[in-house]
């Protein structure tokens, strides 16, 4: 697997990955309508103005996952559910750290993601509540390096 900069023609594939990953990760955390509202069209629209801040992990030009980062903060890291556990997420995280990633936010109840981040040396710096999809939700802020 390789990590590369996203390209504009990656948007539809990455939006499909995001929608599948979102459904798999948040089906037990969010209400069904909140999960359904984040479909591939939703992500494609968001990625249209963000693809230049995205890294892609791919095998033979087939995107398996991606990471979106803004000013040292990881906004999202999604792997295709079929590719989880193959090392691509770790490669994305390492590449983001090399580019200055120092913080990320995670749902408090997203235990799989939290184990992943903690296994890679990220530490909880704050727990808090904020509005998401029309409801107050519990989150954790992770930091690494100077952010901890």
Secondary structure as UniProt FT lines:
FT   STRAND          2..5
FT   HELIX           8..10
FT   HELIX           11..26
FT   TURN            27..29
FT   HELIX           32..36
FT   HELIX           40..48
FT   TURN            49..50
FT   HELIX           51..53
FT   STRAND          54..59
FT   TURN            60..61
FT   STRAND          62..70
FT   TURN            71..72
FT   STRAND          73..79
FT   HELIX           81..83
FT   TURN            84..85
FT   HELIX           88..98
FT   TURN            99..100
FT   STRAND          103..107
FT   TURN            108..109
FT   HELIX           111..119
FT   TURN            120..121
FT   STRAND          123..132
FT   TURN            133..134
FT   STRAND          135..143
FT   HELIX           145..147
//
